[in-house]
Amino acid sequence: MPIAYVLINCDLGHEEEIINELAKIPEIKEVRGVYGVYDIFVKVAADDAAKVREVVTNKIRRMERVRATNTLMAIEGQGGR
């Protein structure tokens, strides 16, 4: 199953609002506010890589108040724990 980890920067003070909206997307399996350079961590999983890309590109990156993302596509067959 293709998986991507997305690190999100958003407008200050809108983290909870964005986390709540992200949690409504079925392909998002985990969403957490984090300390550090990024504001939100998201795990996206779907049946195929095209669906993962669609969620990242058309749902996450186009959300209002999301300013930047860094997407890490997992290599299938390496790790998995």
C-alpha positions as a Python dict, from the first residue, in 0.01 Angstrom:
ca = {
    (1, 'M'): (0, 0, 0),
    (2, 'P'): (155, 334, -104),
    (3, 'I'): (219, 571, 185),
    (4, 'A'): (329, 933, 201),
    (5, 'Y'): (426, 1141, 501),
    (6, 'V'): (344, 1508, 461),
    (7, 'L'): (493, 1787, 670),
    (8, 'I'): (282, 2102, 662),
    (9, 'N'): (343, 2469, 738),
    (10, 'C'): (30, 2672, 795),
    (11, 'D'): (-80, 3016, 904),
    (12, 'L'): (-12, 3078, 1271),
    (13, 'G'): (-311, 2997, 1491),
    (14, 'H'): (-494, 2782, 1234),
    (15, 'E'): (-338, 2447, 1320),
    (16, 'E'): (-644, 2299, 1496),
    (17, 'E'): (-877, 2408, 1217),
    (18, 'I'): (-656, 2244, 952),
    (19, 'I'): (-607, 1928, 1162),
    (20, 'N'): (-985, 1892, 1196),
    (21, 'E'): (-1035, 1930, 820),
    (22, 'L'): (-755, 1686, 738),
    (23, 'A'): (-904, 1425, 974),
    (24, 'K'): (-1216, 1415, 753),
    (25, 'I'): (-1020, 1285, 452),
    (26, 'P'): (-1045, 902, 448),
    (27, 'E'): (-696, 846, 303),
    (28, 'I'): (-537, 1036, 590),
    (29, 'K'): (-455, 772, 848),
    (30, 'E'): (-280, 996, 1101),
    (31, 'V'): (-267, 1370, 1160),
    (32, 'R'): (-86, 1543, 1446),
    (33, 'G'): (27, 1889, 1543),
    (34, 'V'): (405, 1893, 1595),
    (35, 'Y'): (674, 2120, 1736),
    (36, 'G'): (964, 2233, 1521),
    (37, 'V'): (1004, 2364, 1169),
    (38, 'Y'): (667, 2219, 1059),
    (39, 'D'): (326, 2262, 1219),
    (40, 'I'): (142, 1943, 1120),
    (41, 'F'): (240, 1584, 1038),
    (42, 'V'): (14, 1371, 815),
    (43, 'K'): (27, 1008, 706),
    (44, 'V'): (-154, 938, 379),
    (45, 'A'): (-224, 583, 257),
    (46, 'A'): (-427, 459, -40),
    (47, 'D'): (-458, 159, -269),
    (48, 'D'): (-241, 315, -539),
    (49, 'A'): (26, 585, -568),
    (50, 'A'): (-191, 796, -800),
    (51, 'K'): (-454, 831, -526),
    (52, 'V'): (-188, 930, -271),
    (53, 'R'): (-59, 1198, -511),
    (54, 'E'): (-414, 1320, -573),
    (55, 'V'): (-481, 1361, -200),
    (56, 'V'): (-156, 1550, -146),
    (57, 'T'): (-190, 1771, -453),
    (58, 'N'): (-563, 1837, -469),
    (59, 'K'): (-674, 1813, -108),
    (60, 'I'): (-388, 1896, 128),
    (61, 'R'): (-190, 2151, -75),
    (62, 'R'): (-502, 2339, -185),
    (63, 'M'): (-640, 2385, 166),
    (64, 'E'): (-685, 2742, 271),
    (65, 'R'): (-421, 2850, 526),
    (66, 'V'): (-175, 2575, 421),
    (67, 'R'): (140, 2763, 318),
    (68, 'A'): (390, 2489, 233),
    (69, 'T'): (431, 2113, 235),
    (70, 'N'): (716, 1864, 223),
    (71, 'T'): (606, 1522, 101),
    (72, 'L'): (801, 1204, 170),
    (73, 'M'): (686, 904, -36),
    (74, 'A'): (773, 579, 139),
    (75, 'I'): (966, 315, -53),
    (76, 'E'): (751, 3, -61),
    (77, 'G'): (936, -303, 62),
    (78, 'Q'): (1181, -113, 282),
    (79, 'G'): (1089, -112, 649),
    (80, 'G'): (723, -105, 734),
    (81, 'R'): (715, -112, 1111),
}
